[in-house]
Amino acid sequence: MPDRASPLDPTSLPDFERENPLHFRVMEALSAAGLDPAPGEDGDIQVRMNDQRFYVRCADDSVPPMLTVFAHWLLGENLPGDELLHLRAANAVTDALNFVKVVLRADHLAASVDLAIGTDMDLRGLLTGSLDAVSGAVHTWHATVLELESHNR
């Protein structure tokens, strides 16, 4: 009978650096930025910044490799305006910011940035900038909702 590595044996763990190089690079870059990344059960990397939870999805198998930095929020009941006004605000933010997508699905708001990644790119700066862009887009969306609502009065 061949020897089998115990599940607790570190040599039995996947080699993320070799099998998922982009995932490994993202984890290192987020750690270097002072964030505390954690792999999620679904393969996305979770990170908290400014008391908000963000995610990074790595597509190592695409050419070029791709990253999606995203977050989503449950909309509060006291948010002014109706669904159409919220959709108009999402469209306005997506149009104005160009590389950040803001979408509304039922009572959830999601914002994301898609990035094609080269081997020599500074992932630390790219990731922190993308996290800031997603967060900023949500703040801009909320301000746009309030502005559109004030015009409807």
Backbone torsions as a table, in degrees:
resi	resn	phi	psi	omega
1	MET	NA	129.7	-178.2
2	PRO	-71.3	150.8	175.8
3	ASP	-69.0	135.4	177.4
4	ARG	-117.1	138.0	178.8
5	ALA	-72.2	139.6	176.1
6	SER	-67.5	146.6	176.7
7	PRO	-58.9	-21.7	179.6
8	LEU	-88.2	-6.9	179.2
9	ASP	-74.3	122.2	-177.8
10	PRO	-57.1	-26.4	179.6
11	THR	-72.6	-13.2	178.9
12	SER	-88.3	-7.8	179.0
13	LEU	-76.6	151.3	178.7
14	PRO	-63.9	148.2	177.1
15	ASP	-91.1	89.0	-175.6
16	PHE	-60.8	-35.0	-177.6
17	GLU	-62.7	-37.1	-179.2
18	ARG	-89.0	-42.0	-174.8
19	GLU	-80.7	-31.7	-179.6
20	ASN	-137.2	72.0	-173.6
21	PRO	-61.4	-36.2	-180.0
22	LEU	-68.1	-43.5	177.4
23	HIS	-56.4	-45.8	179.5
24	PHE	-62.8	-45.5	179.7
25	ARG	-62.5	-39.1	179.6
26	VAL	-66.3	-44.5	178.4
27	MET	-59.5	-44.2	179.1
28	GLU	-64.3	-43.8	-178.0
29	ALA	-64.9	-42.0	178.6
30	LEU	-66.1	-39.1	176.3
31	SER	-63.6	-43.1	179.3
32	ALA	-63.8	-26.2	179.2
33	ALA	-82.5	1.0	178.8
34	GLY	86.4	8.9	177.6
35	LEU	-93.7	164.2	-176.6
36	ASP	-115.7	80.7	-177.1
37	PRO	-70.7	148.2	178.0
38	ALA	-139.0	131.0	177.0
39	PRO	-70.0	134.0	177.2
40	GLY	-88.1	166.3	179.8
41	GLU	-62.8	-27.7	-178.4
42	ASP	-89.8	2.8	179.5
43	GLY	97.1	-16.8	176.2
44	ASP	-71.4	152.1	175.9
45	ILE	-95.3	128.8	179.0
46	GLN	-101.5	142.1	177.6
47	VAL	-148.2	145.1	176.8
48	ARG	-108.5	135.9	177.3
49	MET	-145.8	128.9	-178.9
50	ASN	53.0	43.6	179.1
51	ASP	61.0	23.0	176.7
52	GLN	-120.9	147.7	178.1
53	ARG	-98.0	128.7	177.7
54	PHE	-122.3	163.9	-179.1
55	TYR	-133.9	150.6	172.6
56	VAL	-127.2	124.8	177.6
57	ARG	-107.9	126.4	-178.8
58	CYS	-105.6	133.9	175.1
59	ALA	-117.6	82.2	-179.7
60	ASP	-63.2	-28.9	-172.8
61	ASP	-85.5	-4.9	178.1
62	SER	-85.4	159.2	177.9
63	VAL	-121.8	113.5	-6.4
64	PRO	-72.3	165.7	176.6
65	PRO	-57.8	144.7	-176.3
66	MET	-122.6	149.9	172.6
67	LEU	-124.7	144.5	168.3
68	THR	-124.7	121.3	175.6
69	VAL	-102.2	125.3	-175.0
70	PHE	-151.8	166.3	174.8
71	ALA	-156.0	161.4	176.4
72	HIS	-144.5	152.6	-175.6
73	TRP	-135.0	145.4	172.3
74	LEU	-83.9	127.8	-179.0
75	LEU	-76.9	137.1	179.6
76	GLY	-75.8	154.7	-179.6
77	GLU	-68.9	-24.5	-177.0
78	ASN	-89.4	8.8	177.7
79	LEU	-69.5	127.8	-178.9
80	PRO	-69.0	157.7	175.7
81	GLY	89.4	169.1	179.2
82	ASP	-106.6	-175.6	-177.0
83	GLU	-60.4	-40.5	179.8
84	LEU	-62.2	-43.2	178.1
85	LEU	-63.4	-40.6	178.6
86	HIS	-64.3	-39.8	177.7
87	LEU	-67.0	-40.4	176.8
88	ARG	-61.1	-40.7	178.5
89	ALA	-65.1	-42.2	177.9
90	ALA	-61.8	-42.9	178.5
91	ASN	-63.3	-42.4	-179.7
92	ALA	-63.3	-41.8	-179.6
93	VAL	-68.7	-45.0	179.3
94	THR	-60.8	-41.1	179.1
95	ASP	-66.5	-41.5	-176.3
96	ALA	-73.6	-38.7	-174.8
97	LEU	-89.8	-17.3	171.8
98	ASN	69.2	-51.0	-176.3
99	PHE	-104.1	-2.4	175.3
100	VAL	-106.5	129.2	175.6
101	LYS	-98.4	134.2	176.2
102	VAL	-124.0	123.6	-178.8
103	VAL	-131.0	156.5	179.3
104	LEU	-122.9	127.6	176.0
105	ARG	-129.5	111.7	-177.6
106	ALA	53.2	-115.8	-177.4
107	ASP	-106.6	26.4	178.1
108	HIS	-123.2	138.5	174.1
109	LEU	-108.3	133.4	177.8
110	ALA	-128.2	143.2	176.1
111	ALA	-132.3	142.1	-177.7
112	SER	-151.6	158.5	174.3
113	VAL	-130.0	129.0	175.3
114	ASP	-104.1	134.1	-175.9
115	LEU	-132.7	132.7	169.2
116	ALA	-87.4	130.7	-171.0
117	ILE	-112.7	127.7	172.9
118	GLY	-95.8	163.9	-175.9
119	THR	-68.5	-26.6	-176.4
120	ASP	-102.5	12.2	-177.1
121	MET	-76.8	147.4	175.6
122	ASP	-79.3	93.4	-176.8
123	LEU	-67.0	-33.5	-178.6
124	ARG	-59.3	-52.5	179.2
125	GLY	-65.4	-39.8	-179.7
126	LEU	-64.6	-43.4	-178.9
127	LEU	-69.9	-45.8	-179.6
128	THR	-65.8	-37.5	175.9
129	GLY	-64.0	-39.2	179.3
130	SER	-69.1	-39.8	176.1
131	LEU	-61.8	-43.8	176.7
132	ASP	-62.6	-39.4	-179.2
133	ALA	-65.7	-42.3	177.9
134	VAL	-62.9	-47.3	179.1
135	SER	-61.8	-45.2	179.5
136	GLY	-63.5	-36.8	179.0
137	ALA	-63.5	-37.3	179.2
138	VAL	-69.2	-40.3	176.0
139	HIS	-63.3	-41.4	178.5
140	THR	-65.1	-39.7	178.1
141	TRP	-60.1	-47.1	-178.4
142	HIS	-62.3	-43.4	178.3
143	ALA	-63.2	-36.4	179.0
144	THR	-68.0	-39.8	176.2
145	VAL	-58.5	-47.3	-179.1
146	LEU	-63.6	-39.7	179.1
147	GLU	-67.1	-44.6	179.5
148	LEU	-64.6	-38.8	179.7
149	GLU	-65.2	-38.8	-179.7
150	SER	-66.1	-29.6	177.9
151	HIS	-74.9	-23.6	-179.7
152	ASN	-80.6	-9.7	-176.7
153	ARG	-80.3	NA	NA
